[in-house]
Amino acid sequence: GGRAEAEGPSRDTAMLRHLLLKLRATGPVTVAEYMREALTNPGQGYYTRRGGIGESGDFVTSPEISQVFGELIGIWYISEWIATGKPKAFQLVELGPGRGTLTDDILRVFNQLASLLSKCDVSIHLVEVSPKLSETQALMLTGGKVQSNPEDKSAYMKGISKTGIPIFWYRDVQDVPPGYSFYLAHEFFDALPIHKFQRTEKGWREVLVDIDPEVPDQLRFVLSPSSTPATENFIQPEERRDHVEVCPEAGVIIQRLACRIEKDGGAALIADYGHDGTKTDTFRGFRNHKLHDVLSAPGTADLTADVDFSYLRKMTQGRTATLGPIKQREFLKNMGIDLRLQVLLQNSLDSAIHQQLLHSYDMLMNPEKMGDCFNFFALLPRHRLERPDKKRKPESKSALPPVAGFGELLVQ
């Protein structure tokens, strides 16, 4: 209606007005603070206002493209569960589960392998801050049968999946109960706020967001006049690059995951856009699937930055072993995507489904599309990759089972 249109532009500028007031009062803010406001401000934040995922949203994620993606990840977890001796129980913990598509695909695999998992106590734990998205997830995974504010004070919602597995929702990974757990973070780390730094003749300076004096209702980047606490704390002394993005929140979360895996076992699989400490300026905005200037119309676009896997590796502080990053195309190939595609193509006579399968395979595997820019990275207990009994006679070495996805799949 007419009303909505009248509200449109003002709604899009509400966040900008809020930021301009803030900047006039306090002076420039860090890029991290700008990102946090634009994405998660309770009233006008991009994620809080709309869950912009999928064809109609501002970005499309792999699970939205193809069920095969989620199935192979489900198989990865089962393979690790078997490799560690089939523990009596495991928790699947997903950080930022989006619409719940990925968990839904994984649950389908768990259901198909029910006889294998029959003696195992499986539960799902979703870490989600957006109330809107948690409703969407509940609808997809349980058909809407959920209970808010359950007795367990740590979870804010619980339900039972269509396949009969208990699901719990939390605001923070710290609220998830301890125990042998598989962690999943797919396109989670790339939306966490980053600090940006620039090397100058006078040393490191932080990139800040300020009002443009030439254009009073526009934002621009400026450099901090001197070093900031962040430049002192977040730049590694051995840094070679001249421009660096650091995500301290990602460091904290990786530390928590590493501690939990070291103590309780399990594994973490992280899939995201990223690099291994080589890229510099990756801060981007997306709106309607197109690149969007990060400083214009804050709150109306998705803001992301590539994940620096070298930083994540450093932040595990040696508590766990790490594998990767490895390109998505290699990981999925190693997981047997080609065979799975053949089976699905043979099982379906519908040419539209054939087209859809081939199209989604191309999206996931084509180096020009997601095949090369997307990476997989894993955290595993150290003993999963190194035997403690190195000193014994070499011939008594029983080989450790290889970690699926990260090495060539050898068909015996």
PyMOL commands that set and color helices and strands:
alter all, ss='L'
color gray80, all
select helices_A, chain A and resi 2-26+31-40+46-49+62-65+67-83+101-112+131-142+173-175+189-191+229-234+248-264+309-315+328-334+337-347+351-365+367-371+382-385+394-396
alter helices_A, ss='H'
color red, helices_A
select strands_A, chain A and resi 29-30+89-95+121-127+146-148+157-160+166-170+181-186+195-200+203-211+219-223+243-246+266-275+284-287+290-292+302-304+307-308+321-327+374-380
alter strands_A, ss='S'
color yellow, strands_A
deselect
rebuild
show_as cartoon
